[in-house]
Amino acid sequence: MLQNNAFPKIGYRSIDEIAAQGIVEVLQPTIWLDKHETARRVLQRMKVVFDWANDQTER
């Protein structure tokens, strides 16, 4: 799911380079409007990745 939707837009950036605008790029416009369930799952998985990365930097 991330490979098809997130990686083409933000996959080349390091995690610390991705801001809210990058997430908006992933979800907008087609995926959020046409595939709401897919968008929800992508967003959920992206959150897991960001949370994990945040935990790694706090150690």
C-alpha positions as CSV (number, residue, x, y, z in Angstrom):
1,M,0.0,0.0,0.0
2,L,2.8,2.4,0.9
3,Q,4.8,1.3,-2.2
4,N,1.9,2.2,-4.5
5,N,0.7,5.4,-2.9
6,A,3.3,7.0,-0.6
7,F,6.7,6.0,-2.1
8,P,6.1,7.6,-5.5
9,K,5.5,11.0,-3.9
10,I,7.8,11.0,-0.8
11,G,9.8,7.8,-0.9
12,Y,13.0,9.5,-2.0
13,R,13.0,11.9,1.0
14,S,14.5,11.1,4.4
15,I,12.0,10.9,7.2
16,D,13.1,14.2,8.7
17,E,12.4,16.0,5.4
18,I,8.8,15.0,5.2
19,A,6.4,17.7,6.5
20,A,2.6,17.9,6.5
21,Q,2.7,19.0,2.9
22,G,4.3,15.7,1.9
23,I,1.5,13.8,3.5
24,V,-1.1,16.0,1.8
25,E,0.7,15.2,-1.6
26,V,0.3,11.5,-0.9
27,L,-3.4,11.7,-0.1
28,Q,-4.6,14.4,-2.5
29,P,-6.6,14.6,-4.5
30,T,-7.5,11.3,-6.1
31,I,-6.7,8.8,-3.4
32,W,-8.6,10.7,-0.6
33,L,-11.7,11.4,-2.8
34,D,-11.9,8.2,-4.8
35,K,-10.4,5.6,-2.5
36,H,-11.2,6.8,1.0
37,E,-10.5,3.4,2.7
38,T,-7.2,3.1,1.0
39,A,-6.3,6.6,2.0
40,R,-7.2,5.9,5.6
41,R,-5.0,2.8,5.6
42,V,-2.1,4.6,4.0
43,L,-2.3,7.4,6.5
44,Q,-2.5,4.9,9.4
45,R,0.6,3.1,8.1
46,M,2.5,6.3,7.6
47,K,1.7,7.2,11.2
48,V,3.3,4.0,12.3
49,V,6.4,4.7,10.4
50,F,6.7,8.3,11.7
51,D,6.0,7.1,15.3
52,W,8.7,4.5,14.9
53,A,11.2,7.0,13.5
54,N,10.4,9.4,16.3
55,D,11.0,6.7,18.9
56,Q,14.4,5.9,17.4
57,T,15.6,9.5,17.6
58,E,14.6,9.8,21.2
59,R,16.8,6.9,22.3
